[in-house]
Amino acid sequence: MCYHVSNERDAGELEKAFKLPVANSEKFKPHFDFVGWEKPYLPVISKENPREIDMYRWRLVPAWVKDEKDFKANTLNARNDELFTKNSYRSSWMNRCLVLCTGFFEPHYPVLEQDAYESWYIKPKDKPYFALGAIYQSFKGENTVSIVTTDASPELARIHNDGRRQPLILTGDAARTWLTPDLTKEEMSNLMLFQYPDEMLVTYRTLDNIFHSRIDTNVPEAILPYQRPKVDVLGLFGV
């Protein structure tokens, strides 16, 4: 799964990194932790207009939906093995885009099948942004987006050990090909097998409770390495 991403830098830095203008920049709000359930706007480069960065709302809404409040499906992510067949996505697979982010978060369970988890942050090693493969759909004049997920790489499977999934991270020719207008289903399926090298990732445990819905995690500590709370050892003995 990929329900939390970071984009703490301003629109100017995004434009500089990709050498593209940001359209609808009033919707761009830097965050240390974008929570998918809040349906935020994310910066994307689309197949439809690859010469600019636009802002799409996270959570794809299919064109056949009449009223969004009646649509209950979780479409923050689109699994690569369901993308062509699942009712929520099968009319949108040809609408490809790249979601731009500085990193993303995954839960790690020290003991599987128990509730206690650690929050882990993943970011690129030698560049400021990831480009995540995604699909989009226009709904009532607004583009909505879903991040594609695939089987996890060895490192990300170690971290996201309860689901062993990861977002589709694309780079170079793979990212450019994702935006090709006339990709076939077979070509797109093969492209979703692309695996971003683990050695090009930086991964570490970060702030606890990233996935807690009642805690504000839009704080700088969300993207910094975990700091264990200090223990007052003397206080334990009443000293």
C-alpha positions as CSV (number, residue, x, y, z in Angstrom):
1,M,0.0,0.0,0.0
2,C,1.0,3.6,-0.3
3,Y,-1.3,5.9,1.6
4,H,1.2,8.5,2.8
5,V,3.7,10.5,0.8
6,S,5.9,13.6,1.5
7,N,6.4,16.8,-0.5
8,E,7.9,19.2,1.9
9,R,9.6,21.4,-0.8
10,D,7.9,24.4,-2.5
11,A,6.6,24.6,-6.0
12,G,9.6,26.5,-7.2
13,E,11.9,23.6,-6.3
14,L,9.6,21.2,-8.1
15,E,9.7,23.4,-11.3
16,K,13.5,23.6,-11.0
17,A,14.0,19.8,-10.6
18,F,11.7,18.8,-13.5
19,K,12.2,21.9,-15.7
20,L,8.5,22.2,-16.1
21,P,6.0,24.9,-14.9
22,V,3.4,24.0,-12.2
23,A,-0.2,24.7,-13.3
24,N,-2.9,25.4,-10.7
25,S,-0.1,26.2,-8.2
26,E,-2.6,27.6,-5.8
27,K,-3.5,23.9,-5.0
28,F,0.1,23.1,-4.2
29,K,0.6,22.9,-0.4
30,P,4.0,21.5,0.9
31,H,3.5,18.8,3.5
32,F,5.8,16.5,5.4
33,D,3.1,13.9,5.3
34,F,0.2,13.9,2.8
35,V,-2.5,11.5,4.1
36,G,-4.4,9.8,1.3
37,W,-7.6,9.6,3.3
38,E,-7.8,13.4,3.3
39,K,-7.8,13.4,-0.5
40,P,-5.1,16.0,-0.9
41,Y,-3.9,17.5,-4.2
42,L,-0.6,15.9,-5.5
43,P,1.7,17.2,-8.3
44,V,1.7,15.0,-11.4
45,I,3.0,14.9,-14.9
46,S,0.3,13.3,-17.2
47,K,0.3,11.5,-20.5
48,E,-2.3,14.1,-21.6
49,N,0.0,17.1,-20.9
50,P,3.6,16.1,-20.3
51,R,4.9,19.7,-20.7
52,E,3.6,20.8,-17.3
53,I,3.1,19.7,-13.7
54,D,-0.5,19.8,-12.7
55,M,-2.3,19.1,-9.4
56,Y,-4.6,16.1,-9.2
57,R,-6.8,15.0,-6.2
58,W,-5.7,11.8,-4.6
59,R,-8.4,9.0,-4.7
60,L,-9.5,8.0,-8.2
61,V,-13.2,8.4,-8.9
62,P,-14.4,6.4,-11.9
63,A,-16.3,8.2,-14.6
64,W,-19.4,6.1,-14.0
65,V,-19.9,7.3,-10.4
66,K,-22.8,9.7,-10.1
67,D,-22.2,11.0,-6.6
68,E,-18.8,10.6,-4.9
69,K,-20.2,10.3,-1.4
70,D,-21.9,7.1,-2.5
71,F,-18.6,5.6,-3.9
72,K,-17.1,3.6,-1.1
73,A,-14.2,1.8,-2.8
74,N,-10.6,2.5,-1.6
75,T,-8.9,3.7,-4.8
76,L,-5.9,5.5,-3.3
77,N,-3.9,2.7,-4.8
78,A,-4.4,0.5,-7.9
79,R,-2.8,-2.9,-7.8
80,N,-1.0,-3.9,-11.0
81,D,-2.7,-7.3,-11.0
82,E,-6.2,-5.7,-10.8
83,L,-5.7,-2.6,-12.9
84,F,-7.2,-4.0,-16.1
85,T,-10.1,-5.9,-14.6
86,K,-11.3,-4.2,-11.5
87,N,-14.4,-2.1,-12.0
88,S,-12.9,1.0,-10.4
89,Y,-9.9,1.1,-12.8
90,R,-10.5,-0.8,-16.0
91,S,-11.7,2.3,-17.8
92,S,-8.8,4.4,-16.6
93,W,-5.7,2.2,-17.3
94,M,-4.8,4.2,-20.4
95,N,-4.8,7.5,-18.4
96,R,-1.3,7.3,-17.1
97,C,0.6,9.9,-15.1
98,L,3.6,10.2,-12.7
99,V,3.0,11.3,-9.1
100,L,5.9,13.4,-7.9
101,C,6.9,13.1,-4.2
102,T,10.0,13.4,-2.1
103,G,9.3,10.1,-0.3
104,F,6.7,7.8,1.0
105,F,5.9,5.9,4.3
106,E,5.3,2.2,5.0
107,P,4.5,0.3,8.2
108,H,6.9,-2.4,9.6
109,Y,5.7,-5.0,12.1
110,P,8.5,-6.2,14.3
111,V,6.3,-9.2,15.2
112,L,3.8,-10.1,12.4
113,E,0.2,-10.7,13.5
114,Q,0.5,-8.2,16.3
115,D,-0.8,-4.6,16.3
116,A,2.5,-2.8,17.2
117,Y,4.2,-1.3,14.2
118,E,7.0,1.1,13.3
119,S,6.8,3.8,10.8
120,W,9.4,3.8,8.0
121,Y,10.3,6.5,5.5
122,I,11.6,5.8,2.0
123,K,13.3,8.4,-0.2
124,P,15.6,8.5,-3.2
125,K,19.3,8.4,-2.5
126,D,20.7,10.6,-5.2
127,K,17.8,12.8,-6.4
128,P,15.2,15.0,-4.7
129,Y,12.0,13.4,-6.0
130,F,10.4,10.0,-6.8
131,A,8.2,9.6,-9.9
132,L,5.5,7.1,-9.0
133,G,3.5,5.4,-11.7
134,A,-0.2,6.2,-11.4
135,I,-3.5,6.4,-13.3
136,Y,-6.1,9.2,-13.3
137,Q,-9.7,9.8,-14.2
138,S,-11.6,13.1,-14.7
139,F,-14.6,13.4,-12.4
140,K,-16.9,16.4,-12.8
141,G,-14.1,18.5,-14.3
142,E,-11.4,17.5,-11.8
143,N,-8.7,14.9,-12.3
144,T,-8.5,12.3,-9.6
145,V,-5.5,9.9,-9.2
146,S,-4.5,6.5,-7.9
147,I,-0.9,5.3,-7.3
148,V,-0.1,2.0,-8.9
149,T,1.4,-0.7,-6.5
150,T,3.4,-3.8,-7.3
151,D,5.2,-6.6,-5.6
152,A,7.8,-5.2,-3.3
153,S,11.6,-5.3,-3.9
154,P,13.6,-7.3,-1.3
155,E,14.3,-4.2,0.8
156,L,10.8,-2.8,0.7
157,A,9.4,-6.3,1.4
158,R,11.6,-6.4,4.5
159,I,10.0,-3.1,5.6
160,H,6.4,-3.5,4.5
161,N,6.5,-7.1,5.8
162,D,2.7,-7.6,6.3
163,G,1.7,-6.8,2.7
164,R,5.0,-6.9,0.7
165,R,3.7,-4.2,-1.7
166,Q,5.2,-1.0,-2.9
167,P,4.4,1.9,-5.2
168,L,5.6,1.6,-8.7
169,I,8.8,3.8,-8.7
170,L,9.8,4.8,-12.3
171,T,12.9,6.6,-13.5
172,G,14.6,7.4,-16.8
173,D,13.3,5.6,-19.9
174,A,10.8,3.7,-17.8
175,A,9.2,7.0,-16.6
176,R,9.2,8.5,-20.1
177,T,7.6,5.3,-21.5
178,W,4.9,5.4,-18.9
179,L,3.6,8.6,-20.5
180,T,3.6,7.2,-24.0
181,P,0.0,7.8,-25.3
182,D,-0.6,4.5,-27.1
183,L,0.9,1.8,-24.8
184,T,-0.8,-1.5,-25.1
185,K,-2.0,-3.5,-22.1
186,E,0.9,-5.9,-22.6
187,E,3.5,-3.1,-22.8
188,M,2.0,-1.5,-19.7
189,S,2.0,-4.9,-17.8
190,N,5.7,-5.3,-18.7
191,L,6.5,-1.8,-17.6
192,M,4.9,-2.5,-14.2
193,L,7.5,-5.2,-13.6
194,F,10.2,-2.4,-13.5
195,Q,12.0,-2.5,-10.1
196,Y,13.7,0.6,-8.8
197,P,17.1,-0.5,-7.4
198,D,17.2,-1.0,-3.7
199,E,20.7,0.5,-3.5
200,M,19.2,3.8,-4.8
201,L,16.9,4.0,-1.8
202,V,17.4,5.5,1.6
203,T,15.2,3.8,4.2
204,Y,14.9,4.4,7.9
205,R,12.5,4.2,10.8
206,T,10.9,7.6,11.5
207,L,8.3,9.2,13.8
208,D,5.9,6.7,15.5
209,N,2.2,6.8,14.6
210,I,2.5,8.0,11.0
211,F,-0.6,5.9,10.3
212,H,-2.6,7.0,13.3
213,S,-5.6,9.0,12.0
214,R,-6.0,11.1,15.1
215,I,-2.4,12.4,15.3
216,D,-1.0,15.3,13.2
217,T,2.0,13.9,11.4
218,N,2.6,16.9,9.2
219,V,5.7,17.8,11.2
220,P,9.4,17.9,10.2
221,E,10.1,14.9,12.4
222,A,8.0,12.8,10.1
223,I,10.8,12.6,7.5
224,L,13.7,12.5,10.0
225,P,15.3,9.3,11.5
226,Y,13.6,8.0,14.6
227,Q,14.8,9.4,17.9
228,R,14.1,7.1,20.9
229,P,12.5,9.0,23.8
230,K,14.9,9.5,26.6
231,V,14.4,7.3,29.6
232,D,14.8,8.8,33.1
233,V,16.6,5.8,34.5
234,L,17.2,7.5,37.9
235,G,13.6,8.4,38.1
236,L,12.6,4.8,37.9
237,F,14.3,4.3,41.3
238,G,12.9,7.5,42.8
239,V,16.2,9.3,42.7
